[in-house]
């Protein structure tokens, strides 16, 4: 098996992880969460979203959080930006990177953005141009790249069409999201085969949800195909408010265990990462879904008894 020597973990928990949580997390606690993550060795943290608070009330304090975090050198602090109004606020708050988002599924795009795929491109182009004018890196999320809750299986051609448009408008990197967690390794292989015929692997990151327990298997297949960037969320937090049945992202600590065991470097410290997971678990008032935290809890109980 040909594997990369180094992989970049892109932590999306403070944004993608918290946006679907019903328990309100205080601004100070979000700041503390990001600060804890900044000590782990991660070099990328998606902090928040500038989507209108009406749609995601949990992240209504985006500006306050970004302005209060303790920034460490060599870490990219990113935020999701839906339109020019959001970009203006994000730039004032001091983002390092803007992320735009859309879907490969027409139905999901309508539910998520309330626009057709065709009508979404001009809005994103404005954001990309504005971010580039401010010398910011731009990331593009494509949702439902394998399956859609409304349309079922999504053919790689649809993903390729959206990828072509986003890269042509100047997006630097594409995050390919299995939003509802239906993908299996053979589908991941088929998708990447098509995309890698046209673009180099460093243009892509993979974003797997673990709804059916296949995220780590899909990541292993992606590694075999040369992908070296992966989105994950501490504690396996997350979900999609417009994708019924979608559960959380692959847990950062579970992915880290896999990569550590395979001898792949990430620069991330497991114990410091688990400290951040324990913190947010306490604030949410529930056990998170990750395997590593379940093991840590059991070991703690064993030590007590």
Backbone as a ProteinNet text record, in pm:
[ID]
protein_1_A
[PRIMARY]
XXXXXXXXXXXXXXXXXXXXXXXXXXXXXXXXXXXXXXXXXXXXXXXXXXXXXXXXXXXXXXXXXXXXXXXXXXXXXXXXXXXXXXXXXXXXXXXXXXXXXXXXXXXXXXXXXXXXXXXXXXXXXXXXXXXXXXXXXXXXXXXXXXXXXXXXXXXXXXXXXXXXXXXXXXXXXXXXXXXXXXXXXXXXXXXXXXXXXXXXXXXXXXXXXXXXXXXXXXXXXXXXXXXXXXXXXXXXXXXXXXXXXXXXXXXXXXXXXXXXXXXXXXXXXXXXXXXXXXXXXXXXXXXXXXXXXXXXXXXXXXXXX
[TERTIARY]
84.2	0	88.5	70.5	147.6	74.9	138.9	74.6	159.6	94.8	171.5	243.4	350	424.7	365.4	294.4	237.1	97.2	8.2	-131	-168.2	-247.2	-297.9	-440.3	-463.1	-598	-657.7	-774.7	-843	-962.1	-945.6	-1044	-1162.7	-1281.7	-1402.3	-1503.2	-1462.7	-1555.7	-1619.4	-1541.8	-1604.6	-1712.7	-1706.7	-1811.4	-1906.9	-1858.4	-1944.6	-1992.1	-1910	-1948.7	-2056.8	-2044.9	-2137.4	-2264.9	-2263.6	-2378.4	-2508.6	-2498.2	-2617.6	-2655.2	-2576.8	-2603.4	-2713.3	-2804.4	-2916.8	-2878	-2781.5	-2737.6	-2656.4	-2697.3	-2625	-2489.2	-2385.9	-2250.2	-2215.2	-2175.7	-2144.1	-2023.3	-2020.8	-1910.1	-1775.2	-1764.5	-1637.8	-1595.3	-1691.6	-1659.3	-1614.6	-1672.7	-1625.7	-1482.4	-1454.8	-1318.9	-1221.8	-1261	-1173.9	-1153.4	-1257.6	-1244.5	-1141.2	-1149.8	-1053.3	-912.9	-901.8	-770	-710.4	-793.3	-745.7	-700.8	-777.4	-741	-611.9	-590.3	-469.6	-342.8	-357.6	-241.4	-210.5	-289.8	-278.1	-176.1	-134.3	-49	-123.8	-254.1	-331.2	-281.9	-284.1	-247.7	-364	-483.8	-602.7	-722.9	-793.9	-916	-1022.8	-1134.9	-1249.3	-1328.4	-1324.3	-1369.3	-1520.2	-1580.9	-1720.9	-1779	-1897.9	-1967.5	-2033	-2035	-2101.5	-2233.4	-2291.7	-2428.4	-2521.8	-2632.9	-2724.2	-2766.6	-2763.1	-2798.5	-2937.4	-3026.2	-3159.7	-3150	-3050.9	-3038.3	-2951.9	-2849.6	-2763.3	-2741.4	-2838.1	-2827.9	-2704	-2660	-2545.8	-2420.3	-2408.6	-2287.2	-2309.7	-2408.3	-2440.8	-2329.3	-2240.4	-2133.6	-2001.3	-2008.4	-1888.6	-1781.5	-1821	-1723.5	-1657.9	-1738.9	-1687	-1587.2	-1619.7	-1530.3	-1397.4	-1402.5	-1279.4	-1191.3	-1253.1	-1175	-1117.4	-1172.3	-1129.9	-1030.7	-1022.9	-933.8	-787.5	-707.7	-563.1	-502.2	-454.8	-404.3	-259.8	-236.3	-101.5	-45.5	84.9	146.4	136.1	134.2	129.5	-2.9	-106.7	-240.4	-330.3	-402.9	-502.7	-634.8	-689.9	-820.4	-922.2	-1009.6	-1100.4	-1244.8	-1328.9	-1472.5	-1550.8	-1671.8	-1763	-1828.2	-1829.3	-1879.2	-1977	-2105	-2204.4	-2220	-2185.2	-2213.2	-2124.3	-2141.7	-2055.4	-2075.6	-2197.3	-2221.3	-2144.7	-2151.3	-2077.6	-1927.6	-1880.1	-1736.2	-1689.1	-1767.1	-1728.1	-1709.7	-1803.1	-1793.5	-1675.4	-1655	-1546.4	-1409.4	-1394.4	-1267.2	-1241.1	-1345.5	-1330.3	-1291.6	-1339.9	-1310.3	-1172.1	-1107.7	-970.9	-952.6	-1040.6	-1022.2	-893.7	-836.6	-722.7	-768	-882.5	-933.2	-1085.3	-1140.8	-1285.7	-1324	-1429.7	-1481.8	-1619.2	-1636.1	-1766.1	-1822.5	-1952.5	-2011.9	-2130	-2145.4	-2259.4	-2265.6	-2359.6	-2380.1	-2366.8	-2330.6	-2331.7	-2471.8	-2561.3	-2700.7	-2789.4	-2865.6	-2955.4	-3055.8	-3112.5	-3214.2	-3155.6	-3038.4	-2976.3	-2933.4	-2886.3	-2846.6	-2966.7	-3081.2	-3203	-3242.1	-3231.8	-3269	-3169.9	-3042.5	-2935.7	-2913.1	-2923.3	-2890	-3011.4	-3117.3	-3240.1	-3217.3	-3123.4	-3094.9	-3057.7	-3072.6	-3023.5	-2870.9	-2812.5	-2667.4	-2620.8	-2691.5	-2655.6	-2657.3	-2758.3	-2770.7	-2676.5	-2620.2	-2527.1	-2390.2	-2347.8	-2212	-2180.8	-2269.5	-2234.7	-2215.8	-2293.4	-2280.9	-2146.4	-2108.3	-1979.7	-1864.2	-1882	-1776.1	-1747	-1850.7	-1831.2	-1748.6	-1781.8	-1710.2	-1564.5	-1543.3	-1406.7	-1325.1	-1383.4	-1312.7	-1281.5	-1378.2	-1357.4	-1251.1	-1252.8	-1153.1	-1014.1	-1005.5	-876.7	-821.8	-911.9	-869.1	-811	-856.9	-805.3	-689.3	-638.2	-524.4	-553.3	-676.2	-714	-723	-685.2	-703.1	-852.3	-898.4	-1040.4	-1055.5	-1143.2	-1173.9	-1317.1	-1341.6	-1476.4	-1525.4	-1635.4	-1699	-1798.9	-1790.4	-1895.7	-1961.5	-2089.8	-2164.5	-2222.7	-2262.7	-2332	-2258.3	-2128.9	-2050.8	-2068.9	-2128.1	-2153.5	-2302.1	-2371.7	-2514.8	-2589.3	-2716.1	-2804.5	-2929.4	-2980.2	-3100.9	-3225.7	-3218.2	-3334	-3318.3	-3195	-3171.9	-3101.9	-3053.5	-2981.3	-2838	-2788.7	-2649.8	-2621.9	-2506.8	-2463.2	-2347.7	-2364.8	-2261.3	-2141	-2019	-1899.9	-1901	-1969.9	-1976.5	-2035.1	-2134.5	-2195.7	-2094.9	-2017.5	-1915.1	-1807.8	-1770.9	-1668.8	-1713	-1840.3	-1891.3	-1882	-1918.6	-1910.6	-1764.6	-1681.2	-1537.6	-1477.3	-1510.2	-1458.9	-1492.9	-1618.2	-1663.7	-1591.4	-1580.2	-1518.1	-1369.5	-1300	-1157.3	-1134	-1223.7	-1210.9	-1229.4	-1310.3	-1332.1	-1224.8	-1129.1	-1015.7	-1011.1	-1103.7	-1098.1	-967.8	-900.6	-769.2	-776.1	-878.7	-888	-1034.7	-1062.6	-1198.2	-1207	-1304	-1334.8	-1454.3	-1433.9	-1536.5	-1611.4	-1739.4	-1813.8	-1914.2	-1895.6	-1998.6	-2092.5	-2180.5	-2258.6	-2346.2	-2403.7	-2492.9	-2427.2	-2299.2	-2224.2	-2269.9	-2298	-2343	-2231.8	-2120.2	-2015.8	-1944.1	-1895.5	-1810.7	-1684.7	-1577.6	-1450.1	-1454.5	-1533.1	-1538.6	-1596.8	-1693.1	-1750.6	-1651.7	-1577.5	-1473.4	-1368.6	-1329.7	-1230.4	-1279.8	-1405.2	-1463.3	-1465.5	-1506.6	-1512	-1372.7	-1277.2	-1142.2	-1073.8	-1099.7	-1042.9	-1080.1	-1207.6	-1254.5	-1192.6	-1189.2	-1136.8	-986.2	-914.3	-768.2	-718.2	-808.1	-771.8	-747.6	-814.9	-811.1	-730.6	-727.5	-663.9	-568.5	-464.3	-372.5	-440.2	-392.7	-453.1	-447.9	-347.8	-337.1	-443.8	-527	-641.1	-758.6	-751	-867.3	-839.3	-943	-949.9	-1077	-1078.2	-1197.3	-1265.8	-1398.9	-1481.2	-1587.8	-1560.6	-1650.6	-1729.7	-1859.5	-1944.2	-1952.7	-1971.8	-1958.6	-2093	-2195.2	-2332.1	-2342.7	-2274.4	-2282.1	-2150.8	-2062.8	-1938.9	-1836.1	-1846.8	-1754.3	-1649.2	-1648.5	-1560.8	-1413.2	-1367.5	-1225.9	-1187.3	-1277.3	-1250.3	-1237.4	-1323.1	-1317.3	-1190.3	-1147.3	-1023.1	-903.5	-904.2	-795.2	-785.7	-900.5	-900.6	-848.5	-887.3	-840.2	-689.6	-637.7	-492.9	-421.4	-475.9	-417.2	-411.9	-506.5	-514.8	-439.4	-367.6	-278.4	-333.3	-453	-508.7	-440	-404.6	-329.1	-394.1	-517.9	-587.7	-726.9	-761.3	-888.7	-953.4	-1082.2	-1160.8	-1204.7	-1213.5	-1263.6	-1311	-1387.6	-1440	-1414.6	-1358.5	-1334.2	-1462.2	-1449.4	-1565.6	-1662.2	-1632.2	-1728	-1852.6	-1838.8	-1953.3	-1995.7	-2120.4	-2164.3	-2290.7	-2321.2	-2444.1	-2483.6	-2587.8	-2634.3	-2780.9	-2816.5	-2956.1	-3048.6	-2992.3	-3075.4	-3056.3	-3003.9	-2984.7	-3033.5	-3158.2	-3219.6	-3139.9	-3109.4	-3038.9	-2888.4	-2835	-2688.9	-2639.1	-2536.9	-2477.5	-2345.1	-2262.8	-2146	-2032.9	-1936.4	-1813.5	-1731.7	-1638	-1539.9	-1469.6	-1451.1	-1390.2	-1240.7	-1193.2	-1052.1	-963.2	-1001.8	-918.1	-917.9	-1029.6	-1032	-946	-954.2	-870.8	-723.4	-694.1	-555.5	-500.7	-581.7	-538.9	-504.2	-588	-563.1	-430.9	-412.5	-292.2	-166.6	-175.7	-61	-22.5	-122.7	-96.8	-37.9	-66.6	-14.1	120	171.4	300.5	297	178.7	163.1	166.9	253.9	271.8	160.7	117.1	18.5	63.1	153.2	193.6	95.6	-10.6	-115.7	-93.4	-107.8	-88.7	-222.4	-228.4	-354.4	-403.7	-318	-362.8	-417.4	-350.9	-400.6	-533.1	-546.1	-671.8	-784.2	-757	-859.1	-897.3	-804.9	-839.8	-947.9	-933.6	-1033.2	-1166.7	-1160.2	-1283.9	-1354.5	-1279.4	-1340.4	-1407.5	-1343.8	-1398.6	-1534.4	-1541.7	-1667.9	-1773.4	-1730.5	-1823.6	-1893.9	-1815.7	-1872	-1970.4	-1935.9	-2022.4	-2150.7	-2142.8	-2262	-2348.9	-2289.5	-2364.4	-2398.8	-2313.9	-2339.1	-2207.8	-2208.6	-2093.2	-2088.6	-1970.8	-1954.4	-1942.8	-1947	-1960.3	-1828.6	-1716.4	-1589.9	-1547.8	-1479.9	-1430.9	-1319.3	-1229.8	-1118.2	-1165.1	-1269.8	-1320.7	-1391.7	-1459.6	-1523.7	-1418.2	-1306.3	-1196.1	-1137.4	-1116.9	-1060.4	-1151.9	-1284.1	-1378.6	-1371.7	-1365.5	-1359.2	-1230	-1119.5	-992.7	-995.2	-1059.8	-1073.1	-1154.1	-1264	-1347.4	-1270.4	-1189.8	-1112.2	-1009.7	-951.3	-852.2	-914.9	-1037.4	-1108	-1140.1	-1183.8	-1222.6	-1101.7
-119.5	0	125.5	209.6	333.7	441.9	492.6	591.4	716.5	832.3	956.3	953.2	1030	1037.7	1139.6	1238	1344.5	1377.3	1402.5	1438.5	1562.5	1649.8	1769	1745.5	1763	1754.4	1894.4	1910.2	2039.5	2030.1	2095.6	2086.1	2178.3	2116.9	2193.8	2191.5	2136	2121.6	2249.6	2358.8	2480.9	2538.1	2506.1	2552.1	2438.2	2343.6	2236	2147	2135.8	2054	2116	2244.9	2310.4	2359.8	2379.9	2445.2	2366.4	2235.8	2152.8	2117.7	2167.4	2136.3	2227	2165.9	2241	2316.5	2264.4	2331.6	2455.4	2569.4	2693.5	2693.6	2721.7	2732.2	2880.7	2922	3063.3	3106.6	3234.6	3288.9	3259.9	3281.6	3258	3112.2	3021.4	2879	2843.1	2906.8	2884.3	2934.4	3049.3	3104.1	3007.8	2957.7	2863.2	2735	2688.2	2568	2588.2	2700.1	2728.4	2741.8	2806	2821.1	2685.6	2594.8	2460.5	2386.5	2400.1	2335.5	2393.1	2522.4	2587.7	2533.5	2464.3	2410.1	2265.5	2207.4	2064.6	2030.4	2130.5	2103.3	2110.9	2129.5	2154	2282.1	2285.2	2410.4	2470.4	2414.8	2468.7	2448.4	2558	2550.4	2636.4	2574.6	2651.3	2696.8	2825.5	2880.2	2899	2947.5	2987.3	3005.8	3063.6	3086.2	3223.1	3286.3	3415.6	3402.1	3283.5	3263.6	3342.6	3391	3473.8	3399.9	3469.2	3405.7	3341.3	3389.1	3328.6	3180.5	3146.3	3008.7	2925.6	2986.9	2913.4	3000.4	3000.4	3086.1	3055.7	2931.3	2891.8	2972.8	3017.8	3086.8	3236.5	3291.6	3433.9	3525.2	3471	3551.8	3537.6	3516.4	3489.5	3597	3722.7	3831.8	3831.8	3819.1	3823.5	3709.5	3590.9	3476.4	3498.1	3536.4	3555.4	3665.6	3767.5	3877	3845.6	3742.8	3713.4	3597.4	3512.3	3396.3	3438.9	3354.8	3377.1	3309.5	3389.6	3334.3	3289	3168.3	3113.1	3121.6	3139.4	3147.5	3011.7	3016	2896.4	2821.3	2885.5	2825.9	2913.4	2849.9	2919.8	2917.4	3036.5	3049.7	3089.4	2995	3010.2	3027	3071.8	3083.2	3061.3	3010.3	2990.9	3124.2	3156.3	3286.6	3265.2	3302.2	3272	3377.3	3503.4	3612.3	3731.9	3840.3	3956.8	4022.9	4026	4083.5	4003.5	3871.9	3786.6	3807.4	3825.1	3845.1	3974.7	4079.4	4207.3	4193.7	4125.3	4103.4	4013.4	3911.2	3815.9	3882.7	3969.4	4039.3	4134.5	4201.7	4289.6	4211	4086.7	4001.8	3938.4	3948.5	3902.1	3757.8	3704.9	3567.1	3554.3	3434.5	3403.7	3341.4	3275.2	3206.3	3211.7	3230.4	3227	3095.7	3034.3	2911.9	2939.7	2902.9	2912.2	2770.9	2760.2	2627	2615.1	2495.4	2460.6	2309.1	2259.6	2116.4	2066.6	1939.2	1873.9	1826.4	1825.8	1784.4	1908	1914.6	2028.2	2041.5	1931.5	1935.1	1982.1	1930.2	1970.1	2115.6	2161.1	2300.9	2393.1	2352.9	2433	2438.4	2325.4	2320.6	2399.2	2388.2	2444.1	2592.9	2633.3	2771.3	2845.6	2771.1	2828.7	2887.1	2824.7	2867.8	2746	2758.7	2654.1	2656.2	2548.2	2544.6	2655.6	2671.8	2774.1	2913.3	2942.3	3074.8	3096.8	2988.4	3000.3	3049.6	3008.2	3041.3	3191.5	3278.5	3422.2	3480.7	3431.3	3480.7	3439.1	3313.3	3266.2	3336.7	3365.7	3435	3571	3641.3	3770.7	3753.6	3651.6	3626.2	3591.2	3503.5	3463	3583.8	3664.1	3784.1	3879.4	3898.4	3989	3938.5	3807.8	3749.8	3756.3	3729.3	3735.2	3878.4	3974	4114.7	4152.9	4082	4105.6	4011.5	3942.5	3850.4	3734.8	3683.4	3569.9	3442.7	3333.7	3201.7	3169.6	3095.6	3060.4	2909.7	2855.7	2713	2694.7	2591.2	2563	2428.3	2428.4	2303.7	2259	2133.3	2073.3	1964	1980.8	1883.6	1772.6	1665.4	1551	1499.1	1475.4	1434.2	1286.3	1209.8	1067.7	1036.4	1092.4	1065.8	1185	1195.2	1305.4	1247.2	1310.3	1258.4	1269.4	1349.8	1370.6	1301.9	1291.3	1238.6	1103.4	1056.9	930.8	947.3	847.5	845.8	964.9	1030.3	1143.7	1097.6	1108.7	1064.2	1158.8	1105.1	1191	1303.7	1286.6	1393.7	1521.8	1508	1626.2	1697.3	1618.3	1674.8	1744.1	1682.6	1739	1872.7	1883.1	2007.6	2121.7	2094.9	2199	2231.6	2129.1	2149.6	2239.2	2211	2292.6	2439.6	2466.3	2605	2673.9	2605.8	2666.7	2693.8	2598.2	2619.5	2726.7	2734	2836.2	2977	2989.9	3123.8	3161.2	3069.4	3104.8	3040.7	2947.4	2876	2797	2800.9	2737.6	2589	2547.5	2408.9	2368.6	2243.2	2189.9	2085.2	2101.8	2000.4	1919.9	1790.5	1702.3	1635.5	1669.7	1625.7	1514.8	1403	1298.8	1335.8	1429	1500.6	1410.3	1306.1	1218.8	1085.7	1073.3	956.5	825.2	826	702.5	634.6	702.5	652.8	529.2	448.9	333.3	346.2	274	294.7	282.4	192.1	179.6	305.1	369	493.2	608.2	610.9	712.3	697.1	573.6	547	593.9	563.9	603.8	755.4	824.2	970.3	1029.6	982.9	1040.1	1006.1	889.4	854.7	958.9	1000.2	1098.4	1236	1278.7	1411.4	1419.8	1313.8	1315.9	1299.5	1265.5	1267.4	1411	1504.9	1643.9	1735.5	1704	1793.1	1716.7	1784.3	1719.1	1695.5	1595.8	1558.9	1666.9	1757.2	1860.6	1969	1960.3	2052.1	2009	1887.3	1831.3	1794.9	1813.6	1756.2	1671.8	1570.8	1486.9	1518	1515.3	1555	1446.2	1353.6	1238.9	1249.1	1225.9	1205.8	1055.6	1020.3	879.1	814.3	853.7	808.6	657.2	588.2	442.4	373.6	448.3	389.1	360.6	427.8	399.9	509.2	611	726.3	687	609.5	573.4	483	395.4	312.3	400.2	499.7	591.5	676.7	713.9	790.2	704.7	579	489.3	476.2	463.1	457.7	588.3	700.7	830.9	843.8	794.7	796.2	715.4	599.9	514.9	587	677.5	748.6	881.1	906.4	1021.9	1146.6	1140.5	1257	1273.3	1395.3	1420.5	1525.3	1565.4	1663.9	1610.8	1616.6	1561.6	1653.9	1679.8	1752.9	1655.6	1705.6	1624.2	1718.3	1664.5	1745.4	1673.9	1744.4	1682.7	1621.9	1506.9	1442.1	1381.1	1392	1344.4	1430.7	1558.5	1649.7	1681	1724.2	1774.5	1709.8	1739.9	1698.4	1804.6	1779.9	1878.8	1908.2	2035.9	2068.3	2045.6	2030.7	2011	1872	1779.3	1642.2	1548.5	1507.9	1424.5	1295.9	1265.1	1141.6	1152.7	1266.9	1283.1	1298.7	1222	1234.8	1309.5	1298.6	1382.9	1350.6	1442.3	1423	1309.9	1260.8	1169.2	1242.9	1174.1	1237.1	1258.5	1377.8	1408.6	1311	1277.6	1188.5	1045.4	1001.2	867.3	863.8	970.2	979.3	988.1	1063	1074.7	939.5	861.1	727.2	641.4	646.9	571	612.4	741.8	791.8	764.7	785.5	754.7	607.4	521.4	378.4	336	413.2	383.3	450.1	520.6	586.3	711.2	774.1	895.7	1016.9	1111.1	1227.1	1330.4	1389.9	1498.3	1619.9	1598.9	1706.3	1732.7	1651.4	1674.3	1583.7	1641.2	1569.3	1515.1	1382.5	1319.9	1368.1	1376	1412.9	1555.3	1646.6	1783.7	1791.9	1708.8	1703.5	1651.3	1546.7	1492.4	1591.9	1678.6	1784.6	1875.7	1908.8	1993.3	1919.4	1789.2	1710.3	1705.1	1682.4	1678.5	1811.6	1920.3	2052.8	2070.5	2041.4	2065.1	1962.3	1843.2	1742.3	1791.9	1853.4	1909	2021.8	2107.5	2221.1	2175.6	2068.6	2016.6	1933	1887.3	1808	1669	1613.5	1478.2	1414.5	1283.3	1212.4	1229	1257.3	1266.4	1124.8	1116.4	986.1	916.4	980.3	923.9	801.2	710.2	587	617.8	709.2	740.7	799.6	882.5	938.1	831.4	737.8	628	545.3	520.3	446.4	525.5	655.5	740.2	742.8	748.7	747.7	615.2	505.7	373.1	354.8	403.6	393.1	476.7	593.9	677.4	611.1	544.1	471.2	357.5	287.6	176.7	223.2	340.2	394.4	432.8	482.9	525.3	404.4	294.3	176.6	91.7
0	0	0	-98.5	-107.2	-27.5	76.4	163.5	173.9	194.4	214.4	348.8	359.5	484.5	581.2	524.9	608.5	561.1	655.8	626.2	706.2	646.7	714.8	761.7	890.5	946.3	953.3	896.8	897.2	992.8	1106.5	1213.9	1187	1171.1	1139.5	1254.5	1368.8	1479.8	1530.1	1549.5	1601	1509.3	1380.4	1287.8	1250.8	1174	1125.3	1239.2	1342.9	1456.1	1541.4	1569.6	1662.1	1596.2	1464.3	1400.2	1415.3	1436.8	1445.5	1589.3	1685.6	1825.8	1881.8	1956.2	2011.8	2138.4	2213.8	2336.7	2299.4	2352	2321	2389.2	2311.7	2364.5	2375.7	2492.6	2517.3	2435.2	2402.3	2322.8	2387.6	2516.8	2586.7	2576.1	2576	2564.5	2423.2	2324.2	2186.5	2171.3	2230.1	2225.7	2293.5	2409.5	2481.8	2402.3	2334.7	2252.1	2141.5	2072.2	1965.3	2023.2	2138.6	2200.4	2238.7	2287.9	2320.9	2195	2088.8	1962.4	1905.4	1931.2	1880.2	1945.1	2057.9	2130.4	2092.4	2003.3	1975.1	1867.8	1789.5	1674.6	1542.9	1549.4	1427	1360.7	1227.9	1160.2	1081.6	1102.9	1035	1126.5	1155.4	1236.4	1170.5	1136.3	1087	1209	1234	1361.5	1368.3	1258.9	1267.5	1127.6	1123	996.3	996.8	880.2	865	790.2	796.7	750.1	842.4	789.5	869.4	996.7	1112.1	1239.8	1240.9	1156	1147.7	1111	1029.3	982	1075.4	1134.4	1227.5	1351	1444.1	1563.1	1647.7	1649.3	1731.2	1699.2	1573.7	1531.2	1507.2	1575	1558.6	1609.6	1692.7	1753	1677.7	1546.9	1466.3	1482.6	1474.6	1484.9	1622.7	1726	1862.8	1888.1	1838	1859.1	1787.8	1662.5	1585.6	1643.1	1698.6	1753.6	1891.5	1958.7	2096	2105.7	2004.1	2013.6	2020.3	2084.1	2087.2	1965.1	1873.2	1747.5	1761.7	1715.6	1715	1573.7	1564.1	1431.9	1362	1231.9	1147.7	1156.3	1209	1206.4	1120	1028	947.3	1021.6	1048.1	1113	1005.8	973.1	859.5	905.6	812.6	839.5	711.7	727.4	614.1	579.1	450.4	404.9	289.4	306.2	203.5	94.3	124.5	30.3	64.8	-11	8.6	144.7	192	325.1	430.7	418.5	510.7	498.4	375.3	354.3	418.3	404.5	464.5	615.6	679.6	824.6	859.2	776.1	801.4	789.9	691.7	674	790.3	836.3	952.5	1077.1	1084.5	1199.9	1190.3	1074.3	1060.7	1020.8	935	888.6	806.4	808.9	723.2	591.4	594.6	476.2	474.5	355	337	271.3	322.3	261.9	202.3	75.9	10.8	0.3	-23.6	-17.8	-113.9	-168	-251.6	-261.7	-337.7	-345.9	-489	-502.2	-633.4	-669.5	-571.8	-591.1	-604.6	-711.1	-733.1	-619	-576	-470.2	-337.8	-302.9	-176.9	-182.3	-298.5	-311.7	-289.6	-344	-324.8	-177.5	-107.4	33.8	119.6	85.9	169	143.4	16.3	-22.2	-76.5	-108.7	-164.2	-303.3	-376.5	-513.8	-597.3	-727.8	-817	-817.7	-862.9	-876.8	-971.3	-1081.9	-1181	-1119.7	-1038.1	-978	-859.4	-808.5	-695.6	-740.1	-857.9	-903.8	-904.5	-956.4	-956.6	-817.4	-719.9	-582.5	-524	-548.9	-498.5	-568.2	-696.5	-772.1	-708.3	-666.5	-598.4	-471.5	-393.9	-269.2	-297.4	-394.5	-429.5	-474.6	-562.4	-610.8	-496	-406.8	-293.7	-198.2	-172.1	-82.5	-144.6	-273.6	-342.8	-344.7	-361.7	-359.9	-224.4	-119.7	15.4	48.3	-54.6	-39.8	55.5	48.2	130.8	46.3	107.2	47.3	46.7	-54.4	-62.9	-79	1.5	-3.1	-51.3	-128.2	-175.5	-126.7	-53.3	-10.3	-116.8	-155.8	-238.1	-154.6	-127	-46.8	-134.7	-68.5	-131.4	-254.7	-241.5	-358.4	-392.5	-300.9	-329.1	-325.1	-228.1	-217.4	-162.4	-201	-161	-95.2	10.3	74.7	-12.8	-117.9	-205.4	-341.4	-388.4	-522.7	-526.2	-411.8	-410.4	-458.9	-530.6	-575.2	-666.7	-644.7	-726.8	-814.5	-945	-1038.4	-1032.1	-1040.7	-1037.6	-1140.1	-1252.7	-1352.6	-1294.1	-1205.7	-1144.4	-1052.9	-981.2	-893.7	-976.3	-1085.8	-1173.3	-1231.9	-1268.9	-1325.8	-1225.8	-1100.4	-996.9	-966.1	-961	-937.7	-1044.8	-1170.7	-1281.8	-1262.2	-1227.2	-1210.6	-1094.8	-981.9	-864.4	-886.3	-943.7	-968	-1073.6	-1172.6	-1276.6	-1220.3	-1114.9	-1058.1	-956.1	-930.2	-845.7	-709.3	-680.9	-553.6	-547.3	-433.3	-420.2	-390.4	-318.7	-273.4	-264.8	-298.9	-293.1	-182.9	-93.7	6.3	-43.2	-61.9	-116.5	-2.2	13.5	130.1	103.9	174	178.2	292.4	263.1	364.3	448.5	388.9	464.6	500.1	470.6	515.1	455.5	324.9	257.8	179.4	160.8	71.7	124	30.5	60.2	-26.3	7.8	-61.5	-213.5	-267.2	-412.8	-477.1	-411.8	-464.6	-452.6	-342	-324.6	-434	-461.1	-564.7	-701.5	-731.8	-860.4	-874.2	-767.2	-769.2	-789.7	-711.1	-719.8	-851.6	-904.6	-1035.4	-1139.9	-1138.5	-1237.1	-1212.3	-1087.4	-1055.8	-1079.1	-1045.4	-1056.2	-1199.3	-1290	-1431.8	-1478.8	-1413.9	-1458.3	-1366.7	-1236.7	-1140	-1048.4	-998.2	-903.8	-769.4	-697.8	-570.3	-465.3	-473.7	-370.1	-382.3	-485.2	-497.7	-409.5	-352.8	-284.7	-139.8	-58.4	75.7	79.8	164.5	178.3	310.8	305.7	420.7	439.3	530.3	547.5	676.9	664.6	781.7	808	934.4	974	1004.5	931.2	956.4	961.8	872.2	863.1	900.8	965.7	1014.1	907.1	791.7	681.3	660.3	745.1	721.5	718.9	816.9	821.4	705	663.2	545.4	421.2	410.2	296	299.3	417.8	431.2	390.2	430.1	391.7	240	175.1	28.1	-30.3	26.7	-21.7	-6.1	105.9	127.3	19.2	-13.2	-117	-250.6	-271.2	-398.4	-396.6	-286.4	-282.3	-217.5	-159.2	-91	44.4	77.4	201.6	292	261.9	345.8	378.9	506.8	552.3	654.2	636	734.7	843.7	965.1	1076.1	1185.5	1278.4	1389	1520.5	1616.2	1745.7	1800.9	1860.9	1920.4	1820.4	1691.3	1590.7	1584.4	1624.1	1622.9	1480.4	1466.4	1336.7	1286.6	1162.5	1098.7	999.2	926	828.7	854.1	881.6	910.1	791.5	669.9	550.7	490.4	571.2	523.8	633.6	624.8	727.7	746	872.8	902.8	904.8	861.8	861.3	1004.6	1037.3	1169.5	1158.5	1262	1271.2	1175.5	1174.5	1097.6	1158.4	1081	1140.3	1253.4	1365.7	1482.4	1459.3	1489.1	1469.6	1545.4	1668.7	1748.9	1695.2	1635.9	1575.3	1449.3	1371.2	1251.8	1290.4	1395.4	1440.5	1485	1555.6	1596.3	1474.8	1373.4	1250.2	1186.8	1170.7	1103.5	1185.5	1317.2	1404	1390.3	1391.2	1381.9	1248.9	1144.9	1011.4	985.8	1087.4	1073.3	986.7	976.5	896.6	989.4	962.8	1049.3	1029	1140.1	1135	1215.6	1311.9	1400.9	1513.5	1524.1	1623.2	1744.1	1862.6	1987.9	2038.8	2057.2	2096.6	2232.8	2331.9	2466.1	2470.3	2400.8	2396.7	2320.5	2217.3	2143.2	2232.1	2309.7	2398.8	2507.6	2547.9	2643.3	2584.6	2456.3	2390	2378.3	2351.3	2340.6	2475.2	2581.7	2715.6	2748.6	2709	2737.1	2668.7	2539.3	2467.4	2507.8	2545.5	2593.3	2719.2	2807.9	2931.4	2900.6	2804.7	2772.4	2703.2	2626.1	2559	2653.1	2762.7	2859.3	2810.5	2725.8	2674.2	2630.7	2622.1	2569.6	2417.8	2365.6	2220.8	2163.3	2030.6	1966.2	1935.5	1958.3	1911.1	1991	1921.7	1983.9	2084.2	2049.5	2137.6	2270.3	2266	2391.1	2473	2408	2480.2	2553.4	2486.5	2548	2664.1	2643.7	2749.2	2871.5	2848.9	2961.1	3035.9	2961.5	3024.8	3103.1	3047.5	3118.8	3246.2	3237.1	3355.8	3462.9	3424.8	3520.2	3582.3	3499.7	3549.8	3653.6	3628.2	3721.8	3853.8	3846.9	3969.4	4056.8	3992.8	4068.2	4103.9
[MASK]
+++++++++++++++++++++++++++++++++++++++++++++++++++++++++++++++++++++++++++++++++++++++++++++++++++++++++++++++++++++++++++++++++++++++++++++++++++++++++++++++++++++++++++++++++++++++++++++++++++++++++++++++++++++++++++++++++++++++++++++++++++++++++++++++++++++++++++++++++++++++++++++++++++++++++++++++++

